[in-house]
Amino acid sequence: MHSMDFESPSGVVTRRANASDWAGLAGIDSIAASGDHARRESIQRWCEQGLVLMAEDASGPLGYSVLEYTFFEQGFVTMLTVAATARRQRVATYLLKATEETCTTLKLFTSTNVSNHPMQRLLQRAGWTPVGLVHGLDEGDPELFYLCPSARLGSRDEVGRPRDPR
């Protein structure tokens, strides 16, 4: 394991994806696997840019999250998805925790559609706070924004420097 890898009690390892991991991740992403070329290209780009944390076990990839810093220069979980065969096994919880621990800013946000009840339950169980609602992104399905409790964010970046105090 690398220094930023996280292993759960169930043997799920969460690590930074590399450029060669994108096809495996696209295979477990239901939207990409259904033939959505834009999603496949996004997964490839995110992996190439080093933005993806992936969860895997001996069987292969189980899920992934994407952490970017383009939301008012704060951390933002752009994507978090788990393979249909790995749901209800705490994989999303492990990914969210690893994402929180690798965040280098003082704030970490995410959003989900009002219709996405599993993601809302995950965020509520994890102690994230609802902070806003935006209409107009997906017609008829507003986007809920959440903020991670700052005490759970990583205090150092991957090379040990203190987080950016923004």
Secondary structure, 3 states (H helix, E strand, C coil): CCCCCEECCCCCEEEECCHHHHHHHHHHCHHHHCCCHHHHHHHHHHHHCCCEEEEEECCEEEEEEEEEEEECCEEEEEEEEECHHHCCCCHHHHHHHHHHHHCCCCCEEEEEECCCHHHHHHHHHCCCEEEEEECCCCCCCCEEEEECCHHHCCCECCCCCECCCC
